[in-house]
Amino acid sequence: MRRLYNILFALGFVLSAPYYFLRMRRRGNWREDFSQRFGRYTSKVKQAVSNRHVLWIHAVSVGEVNLCTQLVKALEPRLPNMKIVVSTTTTTGMGELQKKFPSHIQKMYYPVDRPKYVNRALMTLHPQVVVLVEAEIWPNFLWRAQELRIPLFLVNARLSDKSYRGYRRFGFLFRPLFAAFTGVGCQNEGDAARLRTLGCRPEAIHVVGNMKFDAAPLEERRVVDVPELLRQLGVPEGARLLVGGSTHAGEEAILAEVFQRLKPRFPGLFLVVAPRHFERGKEAGRDLTAHGVKFAYRSEMSVNSRYEPRSIESLLLNTTGELKYFYEHAAAIFVGKSLTAQGGQNPIEPGALGKAMVFGPNMQNFEAVARNFVASQAALQIPDAAGLEEALARILGDEAFAAELGRNAMRVVKENSGAMERTVDMIVNALQNSSIFVAGRRSRPRPR
């Protein structure tokens, strides 16, 4: 089974490598620490983990890194003698790691799932615990961790219909891997049932809720002064912001069209568009231009940038990590990847800020969360682009209704908080109740 997986993985890796190298090149900064993807680390990294008890947390990309920020803050006081290492897969994820975590948290790239690279990484870091955020299952990594008797945790686990079908179809490969987890913190009973079906031991599963409800209100150092930025753009005082967050292909065009129809009804309306992947900025810009929207790229602005009053109608956020600051000042928010793509983006962040929001029919990745918001009259879910215009007009035209949506959203977030603490309890209690700690210290696993 392992041989077959590694043959298929090698073929897939070779065939897909040009595509992923192109993506990394478009995102930039891909050369820095590139060797870490193959389990090769500098002497500085090796020295940082030498003779330390290492807790390794893996966060795939930007969304998971944001979650990790709060998770690390909660874990550090409970496990004060452990060296925390956080890995990511994408260059954008690494950029967020560098911005969000202090120097004593070791940041690195996750190894490509080949036996040689995985073994190098594990034998260099010697982690006592590995925590995977959401469903990030790489067989070679988990097989080698099992051989080294390293406790494995899966937190904030969620399974889309597509991933669930895939794991079931290849159950002969994945069932033993799911069974290896010491603890699994899942978001709801539906995910718990699916995880049991996939092979997770019932005693390892804990329904703790969605950690993103706790991570959303996290207060951070301000890095963007939105009012000043709007003044630089020549936006009049008191203008109302329509924010399209984490949009995907086709949604920028829909927003531009809707924006042009709303402008006569709501003078001074200003559009902010943030593509989910910043490298799509040029494509998104072409869609705005095609619909007659005059915009500026955020990446091209500096402290000296100045535009004539009312000469710019829209700001295109082709940057990473700034969307939340514009959410804070929004009059209405559209949550992307919900009209022209499947899955949806996170509605919890605008909800935690008490903002009126709209999303489309495709919220599969946040199905339970979206259903809760809609049922609590904390968000509007619309079937299509025509419904988007109608919903945004209602929010912009009725401030009392918009305020009610925002209050209800904040209540939903508050009612669902606590998952972070329950997750940390699960990890700490499992470690304290196991035999991996001897007199409060963990001996290193011996390679087989």
PEFENRA-V320709 format. One record per helix or strand of 3 or more residues. SS is the DSSP state (H for helix, E for strand). FROM is the first residue (numbers start at 1). TO is the last residue. Records with the same first field share a line. If there is no record, write none. Layout:
SS = FROM-TO ; FROM-TO
This chain:
H = 2-27 ; 34-38 ; 43-49 ; 62-78 ; 91-100 ; 115-125 ; 139-147 ; 161-169 ; 171-179 ; 189-198 ; 202-204 ; 212-215 ; 226-232 ; 251-263 ; 278-290 ; 298-300 ; 323-327 ; 348-352 ; 364-375 ; 385-397 ; 399-415 ; 419-432
E = 53-58 ; 82-88 ; 106-109 ; 127-133 ; 151-157 ; 183-186 ; 205-207 ; 241-247 ; 270-275 ; 295-297 ; 314-316 ; 330-335 ; 357-359
